[in-house]
Structures are given as C-alpha cells and as structure tokens.
Amino acid sequence: SGDFSSTAVGYGGDVTVTITMDNGALKDVAIEGKDETPAVGGAALDTLKQQILDAGSAEIDGVSGATFTSNAVKEAAGAAFADAAK
C-alpha cells in the first residue's frame, strides 16, 4: 500500500506517473507532464490515466497521435507498478 512514482522521457520532457495502491488494489493514478505539447501529449494525459485505471496495470493502448507521451506513461507506470509489487 502507498504511493509509487516513476519518471520517463516523453515528447517534451519528463513524464511522471504516481500510482496509489491499497492492499494490492489500484486506487488512483496521477500523471504529470508539464512539458508535453498541451494540445497533443498534454491533452492525452487524462485519457492515459483512465486507461491505467480501467486496466489496473501499465498494459494500455495509449493515445493515437501522442505516441511519445503514451510510451513514456507506459514505461513510468510499469516501473511504478513494479515498485509496488516488491
């Protein structure tokens, strides 16, 4: 249980994913990508958050047109889930 964060490089810079776990269950996801292009990568962050919440993991499809941001979110989320599993 607790918060687990990891960072990966997106299109415009660092993208940080923080997951909140409670007794092994995903409770919340926060994604910060302040340097991502607002209309593309930045706009994709809410969708990516919902994909992670729906999947309960980093195994998500991503957002078409925001490939670099999507890949960074998948990478950072995967590392955060790995930390949570330790």
Secondary structure, 3 states (H helix, E strand, C coil): CEEEEEEEECCCCEEEEEEEEECCEEEEEEEECCCCCHHHHHHHHHHHHHHHHHHCCCCCCCCCCCHHHHHHHHHHHHHHHHHHHC
